[in-house]
Amino acid sequence: MNDNGFKILINKSMRVLIVGLGLMGGSYARALKRLGFTVTAISRRQETINYALENGIIDAGSVTPDPRLIGDADLVVFGLYPKVFVKWIEDYQQYFKSGVIITDVTGVKGSVVYRVQEMLRPDAEYIAAHPMAGREVYGVENSTEKMFYGANFIVVPTAKNTHGAIELCKDLGAALGFARISVLSPEEHDEIIGFVSQLTHCIAVSLMTCCDNKRLVDYTGDSFRDLTRIAQINDAMWSELFAMNKKALLKEMDAFLEEFTAFRNMLENDDTEGMRAKMRLSTERRAWFNKK
């Protein structure tokens, strides 16, 4: 059992390869190394590999798709941007060993999962996952397994996945320290993520771009800082995620605009009771998130 009470079945004799050793990939590597796994990595920059080796985050690494490292891995975790992930599978899957399990940390699923599963060799299996954790900094040097503790982990299977791979992915989430593990279809995942993650980033960005007063920092309190924490954003990654989940995100943006406009109209029309009713509903729903 881990600290959260999950029974961990994942076999620690498995060799784990991390492809893309950034903040998330590095955090996976730290957690798995601490648990006793053999962890290797492939990442773009030699400085990243050097840092990870010097700090005991990985056992071996390469800046190129080394056939030996790929072929030795029983479990491969992809920490790449969605389009790069798909292209990587297309170009290098011939090096996978038979029976390998592949998973990922990708923030959008519908436009990725089916493509990868369609092109993947029949003796390899891809079970998608989304760790709902992160920080406003990047790179392996900022990685920490602590960001997984108490967080949510979503497993995203399709009809092509075996029961064993789904259970292994759940066990991986448990081993990493996630508190809650859920299972959603790719379509359910993208709809939910469009609201709880992507829309919130759009709102934070819009708040920071609608006012150019450089002295705001001198006047704001914690509420503004908390609300805009995620506005310090990786534009390359998030613009790709938004575009790949365009339909779901536009739906959520339209719903938010409708709700915001209704609230604005209540203010314009001096509808105090209407505003208070919205606030009471907001307080009631926000209480669902209060940690016990």
Number of C-alpha atoms within 10 A of each C-alpha: 10 12 12 14 10 18 13 16 14 16 11 13 10 15 16 27 27 28 26 24 30 21 22 28 25 27 25 26 32 24 19 21 19 13 12 11 19 19 24 27 32 23 21 15 13 14 12 23 23 15 14 23 16 11 11 15 24 26 15 17 24 18 16 13 18 14 14 11 20 25 16 18 24 18 23 23 24 26 23 22 18 23 14 12 18 18 12 16 18 14 10 13 17 14 17 24 18 14 14 17 21 22 22 23 23 20 25 27 26 17 17 18 22 15 13 19 20 10 12 16 16 10 11 15 21 26 22 29 31 21 21 16 17 16 15 12 13 13 15 23 16 14 23 19 20 15 18 23 16 14 17 17 26 22 23 24 22 16 6 12 15 13 9 9 18 20 16 18 24 25 20 21 28 26 21 24 24 28 17 16 17 13 15 15 17 21 15 14 20 24 20 15 22 26 19 11 15 24 20 18 22 16 17 19 17 13 14 14 11 8 9 8 9 7 8 11 10 7 7 10 10 8 9 15 12 10 14 18 15 19 20 14 16 12 10 9 13 16 13 16 22 20 12 20 21 14 13 19 24 16 14 20 18 11 13 15 11 12 13 12 12 15 16 14 14 16 13 10 10 11 13 12 10 16 17 12 11 15 12 12 11 11 11 11 11 10 9 8 8 7 6 3
